[in-house]
């Protein structure tokens, strides 16, 4: 399974932010953090699997990289819960290695 590519073209400013920050900058930082989280998951024996609650303005990012949207979690501030499977983690690492 391959993940969709993240565009690095100059995008519009990040909506909902108090400060003007380019989405490409946010995407690069988010990808770096996710790469570290997947690596830590592997080291801990979870084979790259991840689960996270997303702020509304980041939901589309997690969908775009192929994480599974499990919907709103009423037990956690009604934030969306996303998961990355072992297969998605493997594909994510492969794609990040190509960048």
C-alpha positions in Angstrom: 0.0 0.0 0.0 1.5 3.4 -0.9 0.5 6.6 0.7 -0.5 9.7 -1.3 2.3 12.2 -1.8 2.3 15.4 0.2 2.6 18.5 -2.0 5.5 20.7 -1.3 4.3 23.5 -3.7 3.6 26.8 -2.0 0.2 26.4 -0.4 -2.2 28.9 1.0 -1.7 30.0 4.6 -2.8 27.6 7.3 -6.5 28.3 8.2 -7.5 28.7 11.8 -4.0 29.7 12.9 -3.4 32.8 15.0 -0.2 33.4 13.1 0.4 33.2 9.4 2.3 29.9 8.8 2.7 28.2 5.4 1.0 24.8 5.3 4.2 23.3 3.7 6.2 24.3 6.8 3.5 22.7 9.1 3.5 19.6 6.9 7.3 19.2 7.0 7.3 19.5 10.8 4.3 17.1 11.1 6.0 14.6 8.9 9.2 14.8 10.9 7.2 14.2 14.1 5.3 11.3 12.7 8.5 9.7 11.4 9.9 9.9 14.9 6.7 8.5 16.4 6.6 5.6 13.9 10.3 4.9 14.7 9.6 4.9 18.5 6.6 2.7 18.0 8.8 0.2 16.1 11.5 0.4 18.9 8.7 -0.3 21.5 7.6 -3.4 19.7 4.4 -2.0 18.2 5.6 -2.3 14.6 5.0 1.3 13.7 1.3 1.4 14.7 0.1 4.8 15.9 -3.1 6.2 17.3 -3.8 9.9 17.9 -6.4 12.5 18.5 -6.4 15.3 16.0 -7.1 19.0 16.3 -9.8 19.9 13.7 -7.4 22.0 11.6 -5.1 18.9 11.2 -7.7 16.3 10.3 -7.2 16.7 6.5 -3.4 16.2 6.9 -3.9 12.9 8.7 -6.4 11.8 6.0 -4.0 12.9 3.2 -1.2 10.7 4.5 -3.6 7.8 4.7 -4.3 7.4 8.4 -7.6 5.8 9.2 -10.3 8.2 10.6 -12.2 6.4 13.3 -14.4 9.4 13.9 -15.1 11.7 16.8 -14.2 10.5 20.3 -16.8 11.9 22.7 -14.6 10.7 25.6 -11.7 12.9 24.5 -13.0 16.5 23.8 -14.9 15.3 20.7 -11.6 15.2 18.7 -11.2 12.8 15.8 -9.2 9.7 16.4 -6.8 8.4 13.7 -4.8 5.3 13.5 -1.9 4.1 11.4 -1.7 0.3 10.8 1.5 -1.7 10.5 1.2 -1.7 6.7 0.6 2.1 6.6 3.6 2.6 8.9 5.8 0.5 6.6 4.6 2.5 3.5 5.0 5.8 5.4 8.6 4.9 6.2 9.4 3.8 2.7 7.9 7.0 1.3 9.8 9.2 3.8 13.0 7.4 2.8 12.5 8.5 -0.8 12.2 12.2 0.2 
